[in-house]
Amino acid sequence: MSGFLADTWRLFWRAELPYLLLASAALAAALARGLKSERFVIRNTLIFLGLSLFGEVIGALLEAGGV
């Protein structure tokens, strides 16, 4: 089982992922100080990013499982 999890983590965690997470957090922090009416756009964008990362995890699980 640990080999499966190691393969999943290797497939999911790419070299550019920390930069993506850092950039999205910095962008969210910078834009959160903006207009209150624009905050829902930031929230929706971050929700989309989270769902995309979740999809990446599912893809890595499937690939590590040989599907």
C-alpha positions in Angstrom: 0.0 0.0 0.0 2.8 2.4 0.7 4.1 1.9 -2.8 0.7 2.9 -4.1 0.7 6.1 -2.0 4.3 6.9 -3.0 3.4 6.5 -6.7 0.3 8.7 -6.2 2.2 11.4 -4.4 5.0 11.3 -7.0 2.5 11.7 -9.8 0.6 14.5 -8.1 3.3 16.6 -6.6 5.1 18.2 -9.6 7.9 20.7 -9.4 5.6 23.6 -10.4 2.9 22.9 -7.8 4.4 24.9 -4.9 4.8 27.9 -7.1 1.2 27.6 -8.3 -0.1 27.4 -4.7 2.1 30.3 -3.6 1.1 32.5 -6.5 -2.6 31.8 -5.9 -2.3 32.5 -2.2 -0.5 35.8 -2.9 -3.0 36.8 -5.5 -5.9 36.0 -3.2 -4.3 38.0 -0.4 -3.6 41.0 -2.6 -7.1 41.0 -4.2 -9.0 40.4 -1.0 -8.2 43.9 0.0 -10.1 45.2 -3.0 -13.8 45.8 -3.5 -16.1 43.7 -1.4 -18.2 43.1 -4.5 -15.2 41.5 -6.3 -14.4 39.0 -3.5 -16.8 36.4 -4.8 -14.8 36.3 -8.0 -11.7 35.5 -6.0 -13.6 32.9 -4.0 -14.9 31.2 -7.1 -11.4 31.2 -8.7 -9.9 29.6 -5.6 -12.7 27.0 -5.5 -12.0 26.2 -9.1 -8.3 25.8 -8.3 -9.2 23.5 -5.4 -11.4 21.4 -7.6 -8.7 21.3 -10.3 -6.2 20.0 -7.7 -8.7 17.5 -6.5 -9.1 16.3 -10.1 -5.3 16.0 -10.3 -5.3 13.8 -7.2 -8.0 11.6 -8.6 -6.0 11.3 -11.9 -2.8 10.4 -9.9 -4.7 7.8 -7.9 -6.1 6.2 -11.1 -2.7 6.3 -12.8 -0.9 4.8 -9.8 -3.6 2.1 -9.6 -3.0 1.1 -13.2 -6.3 2.3 -14.5 
